[in-house]
Amino acid sequence: MHCVSNPAILYFGAPVVLISTVNEDGSFNLAPMSSVWWLGERAMLGLAAASKTTQNMLRSGECVLNLPSEQMVSAVDRLARTTGSDPVPEGKIRRGYRFAKDKFQLAGLTPVAANEVAAPRVLECPVHLEAKVESTTPLAADDAKWRGRALGIQVRVVRVHLDETIRMAGNPDRVDPDLWRPLIMSFQEFYGLSRGRLQPSELAKIPEALYRV
């Protein structure tokens, strides 16, 4: 039997992405997100309009989408509730965020050069997708509570890097789904394909009600 419900968030499950971008001073920013879907060589990213990642992407027109495996859950969680924006935006202050200048160091991850963009790849991630911004779309523009708060950013993937451990035998241009174990976020908790909930999530400490506008 179904009952009418009103969840504060609708994160039914999506792969975690670490988006790397370049700050104004040439340093790197790294941010986890999971509001993403792919079609062909394009990806649509749902991002807060005021986030440092969004600002960097709109200014530079590029990024790298790094896909962590489930084994990287602890590194990803160290980035939770951090922001590259200084001062920290009011909405993030309420959710317990803090400013972090060097997120690669904080997470214990390694930046490596990309081929087609200035943003770095994350060495430890099995998948690196170098991407260029193609278009932006305001989200919920007809909703006064949400207007101006979120953007849909369409990017085009221009270079793909796959770790040898997830490539399909005999076909180097395919990912073997039996070997690829993405890190999944579902209602703020981390999950993997090989087992259930991986570990307590820092984001899950934020009451879902705080995501209402």
C-alpha positions, 0 to 999 in steps of 0.5 A: 500500500502506498502513502502520500509522502513529502521527503525533503530530498529525493536522492534515490541513488546515483553515483558519486562524482568528484568534480575537480576545477581550477580556482581563480588563483590557479589552485584546485578545488575538489567537490563531491556531488551525485546529482548527475546523469549521462547520455552519450558523451554528455552529462547533466550536472545539478549544482548549487548556483553559489558553489565554488565548483559552479563558479569555477566551471562557469568562469573556466568552461571546463572540469574533470568528472572523477568517479570514485570506487566504493573503496574510496568511501573514506576519502570522499567522506572527508570532503563532506561539509567542506567548501572552497568558498570563503566566506562560507555561504549562509546555507552551508553554514546552517548545515555545518560546512567549513572552508577548506583551501586544499581539498586534495590534501584533506582527502588524501588524494593526488591531482594529476594533469589532464590532457584537454583541460586545465583542471586536474584528474584524481589519480585514485579514481578509476574513471576520469572524464575531462569535460567542457561546459556546453550550456547552463539551465536555471532550475526551478526558475518558476519557483520563488523559493528556489529561483536562482539557487540551482543550475543544470550544467550540461558538459561534453566529455572530451577525454576518458581515462579508465583504470586497467582494472575495470576495462573489459578483456579484449575491448579496451574501450569498454568498462566491464560492469562485473569489475566496476564498483562505483560509490553510490549515494542514496539519501545521503548514505554511501552504498556499493554494488558489492555490499550494503551500506559502506560506512556512516556518512558525514552528510547523513548527519545533516537533518533532511529538513535543512534541505527545504527552502 
